[in-house]
Amino acid sequence: MDRVPPGQILTERFPILTYGEEPEVSPEEWRFTLRGLVQEPLTLTYEALLALPQVDLTRDFHCVTRWSRLDVAWRGVRVRDLLEQARPRPEAVAARVESYGGYTTNLLLEDLLKEDVLLAHTLFGQPLPRERGGPVRLVVPHLYAWKSAKWVRTIELLDHLELGFWERMGYHWRGDPWREERFQEGPIPAASLRFRKRYIKT
């Protein structure tokens, strides 16, 4: 199977694209919160994140600006494991992700529940550098890279789809590279989304 989605160009480089200033957050200052429509909200420090079961993951990375980098090696914690702790409520179908610096993006809960979605703190065996979203970023390898929010601080579960920064600017509400979902051309799903898959117990 071809690993490069349609419209993408393979590169050995790993470009850095950031809108606005890069926030400066030390590992000691970093906090992550999983909240919203969950039964057990949780907050993690960097130290607590490192104490959780870790996953080494190598996946391809696809940017909406049409470059793809193969075999990017991450280490971190599965978001699915955190969701199992937090126990999403039955009405939760989507999430609003917020970063230090104010960047936001939206995701479906079923996308967050995929096994290769991480809170990543390590890239190619080294602590994640600031310009790559360190100390911790979200990695959602099956969607375009703008969904993999750098400097992640909050995931809030919702009963509706709330568009993030680039989505409000016209980017696609989901961003599947294999379907070339770069820009929104059709209707956005209504607030009554109810197609959640039951991956975890609630």
C-alpha positions in Angstrom: 0.0 0.0 0.0 1.3 3.5 -0.9 2.2 5.3 2.3 2.0 8.8 0.8 -1.6 10.2 0.6 -2.8 11.8 -2.6 -1.5 15.3 -3.2 1.5 14.9 -0.8 5.2 15.2 -1.6 7.7 13.0 0.3 10.5 14.8 2.1 13.5 13.8 4.3 13.3 17.2 6.0 10.9 17.8 8.9 9.6 21.4 8.5 8.5 23.4 11.5 5.3 25.4 10.9 3.8 27.5 13.7 1.2 30.2 13.7 2.2 33.0 16.1 4.8 32.9 18.8 6.0 29.7 20.4 5.0 29.5 24.0 7.8 28.7 26.5 6.6 26.1 29.0 9.1 24.2 31.1 8.4 20.5 32.1 8.1 21.7 35.7 5.4 24.2 34.7 3.5 22.0 32.3 0.1 20.8 33.3 -2.4 18.8 31.3 -6.1 18.6 32.1 -8.7 16.1 30.7 -12.1 17.6 31.5 -15.6 18.3 30.2 -18.1 15.4 29.7 -16.1 12.9 31.8 -16.9 11.2 35.1 -13.4 11.5 36.5 -11.6 14.7 35.4 -7.8 14.4 35.6 -4.8 16.7 35.8 -1.2 15.5 35.1 2.2 17.0 35.7 5.1 16.2 33.5 6.4 13.9 36.1 3.1 12.1 36.5 2.9 11.7 32.7 6.3 10.0 32.7 5.2 7.6 35.4 2.3 6.2 33.3 2.7 3.3 30.9 4.8 4.5 27.9 4.4 3.7 24.2 7.1 3.9 21.5 5.4 4.6 18.2 6.8 5.1 14.7 4.3 6.7 12.3 4.2 8.8 9.1 3.4 12.5 9.5 1.3 14.4 6.9 1.0 18.2 6.7 -1.8 19.9 5.0 0.8 22.1 3.2 1.4 18.9 1.1 4.6 17.4 2.6 4.9 14.0 4.3 7.7 12.6 6.4 7.8 8.9 6.9 8.8 6.9 10.0 8.7 9.6 12.7 9.5 8.0 16.1 7.6 9.3 19.1 7.4 8.2 22.8 4.5 9.1 25.0 1.2 8.0 26.6 -1.8 6.8 24.8 -4.7 9.3 25.0 -7.0 6.3 25.0 -5.5 5.1 28.3 -6.2 8.6 29.8 -9.7 8.5 28.5 -10.2 5.1 30.2 -9.3 6.7 33.5 -11.5 9.7 32.9 -14.5 7.7 31.7 -16.3 9.8 29.1 -20.0 10.3 29.6 -22.3 8.7 27.1 -23.2 12.1 25.5 -19.5 12.9 24.7 -18.8 12.7 20.9 -16.1 15.3 20.3 -13.3 17.2 21.9 -11.8 20.7 22.0 -8.1 20.6 22.3 -6.3 23.7 23.6 -2.6 24.5 23.7 -0.4 26.9 25.8 -0.5 30.0 23.7 -4.2 29.7 22.9 -4.2 27.5 19.8 -7.2 25.2 19.5 -8.4 22.4 17.3 -11.3 19.9 17.3 -11.4 16.1 17.1 -14.0 13.4 17.2 -13.8 11.2 20.3 -13.5 8.2 18.1 -10.3 9.7 16.6 -8.8 10.3 20.1 -9.6 6.7 21.0 -7.3 5.3 18.3 -4.4 3.3 19.7 -1.7 5.4 18.0 -2.9 8.8 19.3 -0.4 10.0 21.9 0.6 12.7 24.3 4.2 12.7 23.1 7.2 14.0 25.1 10.0 12.4 23.1 10.9 12.6 19.4 13.6 10.4 17.8 14.8 9.4 21.2 15.3 13.0 22.5 13.1 15.2 24.7 10.6 17.0 22.5 12.1 20.4 21.7 10.1 23.6 22.2 9.8 24.3 18.5 8.2 20.9 18.0 5.7 21.5 20.7 7.7 20.5 23.8 7.5 19.6 26.5 4.4 17.7 25.4 2.3 17.7 22.2 -0.6 15.7 20.9 0.1 13.3 18.0 -2.8 12.2 15.8 -0.9 10.5 12.9 -4.0 9.4 10.9 -5.1 13.1 10.4 -3.3 16.1 9.0 -0.7 17.6 11.3 -2.6 20.6 12.4 -4.7 18.3 14.5 -1.6 17.2 16.4 -1.6 20.3 18.7 1.8 21.4 20.0 2.2 22.5 23.6 -1.0 20.7 24.5 -2.6 21.7 27.9 -6.3 20.7 27.8 -8.6 18.2 26.1 -12.3 19.0 26.8 -14.9 16.4 25.8 -18.1 17.9 24.4 -21.5 16.7 23.1 -21.0 18.7 19.9 -18.4 19.7 17.4 -16.7 23.0 18.3 -14.4 24.2 15.6 -10.8 25.2 16.4 -8.5 27.9 15.1 -7.8 26.6 11.6 -11.2 25.0 11.2 -12.8 28.4 11.8 -10.5 29.8 9.1 -11.9 27.2 6.6 -9.8 24.1 7.1 -11.8 20.8 7.1 -13.5 19.9 10.4 -11.8 16.5 10.4 -8.7 16.5 8.2 -8.2 12.9 6.8 -5.2 13.1 4.4 -6.3 10.0 2.5 -9.5 11.8 1.5 -7.7 15.1 1.0 -9.9 16.8 3.6 -7.9 20.0 3.5 -10.6 22.6 3.3 -14.3 22.6 4.2 -16.5 22.3 1.1 -19.7 20.6 2.5 -21.8 20.9 5.6 -20.3 20.6 9.0 -21.8 17.9 11.2 -24.6 19.2 13.4 -24.4 19.5 17.2 -26.4 16.2 17.5 -23.5 14.0 16.4 -24.3 10.5 17.6 -21.9 8.2 15.8 -19.5 7.4 18.6 -18.0 4.0 18.7 -18.1 2.3 22.1 -14.4 1.6 22.5 -14.3 2.0 26.2 -16.6 1.5 29.2 -18.6 4.5 30.4 
